[in-house]
Amino acid sequence: MPSDNESLSGPKTAMIVVDMQNAFLNDEGSMNKGGMDITELKKTVLPVSNLIIACRSADVPIIFTRYVLRADYKDAGLRLVRRSKFKEINSLVMGTWDSELDPRMDQRLEDYVLDKTRYSSFYNTSLEVILRGLGVDTLIICGVTTEICVESTIRDAYFRDFKILVPRDAVAAMDIDRHEGTLATIEYGFGSVTTSAKLINDLLSIAARS
């Protein structure tokens, strides 16, 4: 659970929603078509959606990230080596349905949407500039997958001295053991692991006071 130093702070809080895209969450998406089991990933849709609603009520900014690549994969780096078959099925290619945010995320004009070509949401993006401009010091980080893009984003956020809150039911990995192992590492060294229900209650309390 959050420590005294890692708790919601109203106007100083933002939420990063990592890679909640059709590719990862839809049976017609490229992860499933590429032979990956997305069963656990799909379970995040409802808790993430509920967190989004609560953030809006508390005027907490929402930043969506998308893992997006060129059709020729020239910007894919080692992903082209390690996941070469995904180029063949146009996985995460910019401008395609596969790379778009799942519509259940209800992305709106006031939200931020950042495209990235690597696991971390901070790598070669304007994320830090946006967060500094918003004046936030605390981040709710959710999305997929726990041990790859979510963890990479959490580590880079921690290195930049942001306090981090991770709702365990609003992040997921394809493998439960990797998911749980990463959450244990986050709790030990990088932030506080909590639940979406706890965060939603806190957000609604903030909304009621404003």
C-alpha positions as CSV (number, residue, x, y, z in Angstrom):
1,M,0.0,0.0,0.0
2,P,1.1,3.6,-0.5
3,S,3.5,5.0,2.1
4,D,3.2,8.5,3.6
5,N,5.5,9.8,0.8
6,E,3.7,8.0,-2.0
7,S,0.0,9.1,-1.9
8,L,-2.3,11.0,-4.1
9,S,-1.8,14.7,-4.1
10,G,-4.6,16.1,-6.2
11,P,-3.3,18.7,-8.7
12,K,0.2,17.2,-8.4
13,T,-0.9,13.8,-9.7
14,A,-1.1,12.5,-13.3
15,M,-1.9,9.1,-14.7
16,I,0.1,7.3,-17.4
17,V,-1.8,4.7,-19.3
18,V,0.7,2.5,-21.0
19,D,0.0,0.9,-24.4
20,M,-3.7,0.0,-24.0
21,Q,-4.0,-0.6,-27.7
22,N,-6.0,-2.9,-29.9
23,A,-2.8,-5.0,-30.6
24,F,-2.6,-6.1,-26.9
25,L,-6.3,-6.1,-25.9
26,N,-8.3,-7.4,-28.8
27,D,-8.5,-11.0,-30.2
28,E,-8.0,-9.6,-33.7
29,G,-4.9,-7.7,-32.6
30,S,-1.4,-8.6,-33.6
31,M,-0.3,-10.1,-30.2
32,N,-3.0,-12.7,-30.3
33,K,-2.6,-13.4,-34.0
34,G,1.2,-13.7,-33.4
35,G,0.5,-16.6,-30.9
36,M,0.7,-14.7,-27.6
37,D,-1.8,-15.3,-24.9
38,I,-3.6,-12.0,-24.1
39,T,-6.0,-13.5,-21.6
40,E,-4.5,-11.7,-18.6
41,L,-4.1,-8.4,-20.5
42,K,-7.8,-8.2,-21.3
43,K,-8.6,-8.2,-17.6
44,T,-7.1,-4.7,-17.3
45,V,-9.6,-3.0,-19.5
46,L,-12.3,-2.5,-16.8
47,P,-10.1,-1.3,-13.9
48,V,-8.1,1.0,-16.2
49,S,-11.4,2.4,-17.7
50,N,-12.7,3.0,-14.1
51,L,-9.5,4.8,-13.2
52,I,-9.8,7.0,-16.2
53,I,-13.3,8.0,-15.2
54,A,-12.1,8.7,-11.6
55,C,-9.2,10.8,-12.9
56,R,-11.5,12.9,-15.0
57,S,-13.7,13.6,-12.0
58,A,-10.6,14.7,-10.0
59,D,-9.1,16.7,-12.9
60,V,-6.1,14.5,-12.9
61,P,-4.4,14.6,-16.3
62,I,-4.3,11.4,-18.3
63,I,-1.4,10.6,-20.6
64,F,-1.9,7.6,-23.0
65,T,1.2,6.0,-24.6
66,R,1.1,3.9,-27.8
67,Y,3.9,1.6,-29.0
68,V,3.9,2.6,-32.7
69,L,6.4,1.6,-35.5
70,R,7.0,2.4,-39.1
71,A,5.7,-0.2,-41.6
72,D,9.3,-1.0,-42.6
73,Y,10.3,-1.4,-39.0
74,K,13.4,0.8,-39.5
75,D,12.7,2.3,-36.1
76,A,12.0,-1.0,-34.4
77,G,15.6,-1.7,-33.3
78,L,16.1,-5.1,-31.6
79,R,12.4,-5.8,-31.7
80,L,12.9,-6.6,-35.4
81,V,15.5,-9.2,-34.3
82,R,13.7,-10.7,-31.3
83,R,10.1,-10.5,-32.7
84,S,10.7,-10.7,-36.5
85,K,7.4,-12.4,-37.2
86,F,5.5,-9.4,-36.0
87,K,6.8,-7.3,-38.9
88,E,5.1,-9.8,-41.2
89,I,1.7,-9.2,-39.7
90,N,2.1,-5.4,-39.5
91,S,2.1,-5.4,-35.7
92,L,1.8,-1.9,-34.1
93,V,2.3,-0.2,-37.5
94,M,1.5,3.5,-37.3
95,G,-1.8,4.5,-38.8
96,T,-3.3,1.0,-38.5
97,W,-6.2,-0.2,-36.3
98,D,-3.7,-2.4,-34.5
99,S,-1.8,0.5,-33.1
100,E,-4.7,2.6,-32.1
101,L,-5.9,2.9,-28.5
102,D,-8.6,0.5,-27.5
103,P,-11.9,2.6,-27.8
104,R,-12.9,1.5,-24.3
105,M,-10.2,3.9,-23.1
106,D,-12.4,6.8,-24.1
107,Q,-9.5,9.0,-25.1
108,R,-10.5,12.7,-25.3
109,L,-9.2,15.9,-26.8
110,E,-7.9,17.1,-23.4
111,D,-5.8,14.0,-22.9
112,Y,-2.2,13.5,-24.0
113,V,-1.3,10.8,-26.5
114,L,2.4,9.9,-26.9
115,D,3.8,7.5,-29.5
116,K,7.0,5.6,-28.6
117,T,9.2,3.1,-30.3
118,R,10.8,1.6,-27.2
119,Y,9.5,0.0,-24.0
120,S,9.9,3.1,-21.8
121,S,7.4,5.9,-22.2
122,F,10.2,8.4,-21.5
123,Y,12.6,7.2,-24.2
124,N,12.8,9.8,-27.0
125,T,9.3,11.3,-26.2
126,S,8.2,14.5,-24.7
127,L,6.7,12.8,-21.6
128,E,9.0,14.4,-19.1
129,V,8.5,17.9,-20.6
130,I,4.7,17.4,-20.3
131,L,4.9,16.2,-16.7
132,R,7.2,19.1,-15.6
133,G,4.9,21.5,-17.4
134,L,1.9,20.1,-15.5
135,G,3.8,20.5,-12.2
136,V,3.1,16.9,-11.0
137,D,5.3,14.9,-8.6
138,T,3.1,11.8,-8.3
139,L,2.3,9.3,-11.1
140,I,-0.4,6.6,-11.3
141,I,1.0,4.1,-13.8
142,C,-1.1,1.4,-15.3
143,G,-1.4,-0.6,-18.6
144,V,0.4,-3.4,-20.3
145,T,2.7,-5.3,-20.0
146,T,3.7,-5.2,-16.4
147,E,7.3,-6.5,-16.8
148,I,8.2,-4.8,-20.0
149,C,6.7,-1.4,-21.0
150,V,5.1,-0.6,-17.6
151,E,8.2,-1.6,-15.6
152,S,10.5,0.3,-18.0
153,T,8.3,3.4,-17.6
154,I,8.3,3.1,-13.8
155,R,12.1,2.8,-13.6
156,D,12.6,5.8,-15.8
157,A,10.0,7.8,-13.8
158,Y,11.7,6.8,-10.5
159,F,15.1,8.0,-11.9
160,R,13.4,11.4,-12.5
161,D,12.2,11.5,-8.9
162,F,8.5,11.0,-9.5
163,K,6.5,9.2,-6.8
164,I,4.9,6.1,-8.3
165,L,1.6,4.3,-7.6
166,V,0.8,1.1,-9.4
167,P,-2.7,-0.5,-9.2
168,R,-2.0,-4.2,-9.4
169,D,-5.3,-5.1,-11.1
170,A,-4.8,-2.4,-13.7
171,V,-1.5,-3.8,-15.0
172,A,-0.9,-7.2,-16.5
173,A,1.6,-9.5,-18.1
174,M,1.0,-12.5,-20.3
175,D,2.7,-14.6,-17.7
176,I,1.4,-14.3,-14.1
177,D,4.7,-15.2,-12.5
178,R,6.5,-12.4,-14.4
179,H,3.6,-10.1,-13.4
180,E,3.9,-10.9,-9.7
181,G,7.7,-10.9,-9.7
182,T,7.7,-7.4,-11.2
183,L,5.2,-6.1,-8.7
184,A,7.4,-7.4,-5.9
185,T,10.4,-5.6,-7.4
186,I,8.4,-2.3,-7.8
187,E,7.2,-2.5,-4.2
188,Y,10.8,-3.1,-3.0
189,G,12.6,-0.5,-5.0
190,F,10.5,1.9,-7.0
191,G,7.0,2.7,-5.7
192,S,3.9,1.6,-4.0
193,V,1.6,-1.2,-5.3
194,T,-2.0,-0.7,-4.5
195,T,-5.4,-1.4,-6.1
196,S,-7.6,0.5,-8.5
197,A,-10.4,0.5,-5.9
198,K,-8.2,2.3,-3.4
199,L,-7.0,4.8,-5.9
200,I,-10.6,5.4,-7.2
201,N,-11.7,6.1,-3.6
202,D,-8.9,8.6,-3.2
203,L,-9.6,10.3,-6.5
204,L,-13.3,10.6,-5.7
205,S,-12.3,12.2,-2.3
206,I,-10.1,14.7,-4.1
207,A,-13.0,15.4,-6.5
208,A,-15.4,16.0,-3.6
209,R,-13.0,18.5,-2.0
210,S,-12.5,20.5,-5.2
